[in-house]
């Protein structure tokens, strides 16, 4: 079984940005942990806002509005394989305010980090969102872009309770308020030019991660979304990944979108062979 880090960050270095709904932060810190364990120097940060990481998510948090000061302080602590950086600490909200995209290039060009992981979108902890005019805030030097959504929204009515910017999402999914969110609607959101990949840098490898695939029905729904995207918008992303981002990240299935070949993990016949 291939791990999420083997799928998303096989190169020796780069900038990975995350957009979309719930699961971005868990995925970001999981990748940071795995990369640092493999000997990579990793920076996690944001171009929006994130909650202050717990001790088990990041061993060091540096806060300074000046990217050069972040680099100076990180350079003095080279023993830390994983550093989280932010421009400000918003104490009342318990959040960290991130940097403008230009700072991400400064961090990359410093050569101090092998991988820079960026949460480039906010979703108010909802599993699905549509980006407003100013969103997502994707650094132009992004080399890998991952759009995230939670499968728990499927079969539920379109409301602000589960969908951030629900009215806008409805327009992109061709749904009215209160209508049921289907696999077709979710596929339309990902495929739309104003969806989670809006403003994607042309050089970035693009992936979709469908989170919360914790039962057979949701796994089947993820398969259906992949089928629909393969039929209608195969160039929107390199692959769709179905899994879970809780207590680590588990990959259940990977669906390349620009080919008829399907790779499935954790689906076996009675003899233990993978079902194509």
Protein Blocks (a to p, Z undefined) as FASTA:
>chain_A
ZZfklmmmmpfbdcdddehdehjlmmmmmmmmmmmmnopacddddfbbcddddfklpmbd
cddfblklmmmmmmmmmmlmbdcddfbdcfknopacdddfklmmmmmmnomafbdcddfb
deehpabdcddfkbccddfklcbdcddddfklgopacdfklmghkllmmmmnopaehiac
dfklmmmmmmpmklmkgoiafklccddddehiabfklmmmmmmmmmmmmmmmmmlpmbdc
ddddeeiaadfbdcdfkbcbdcdehiacfkopacZZ
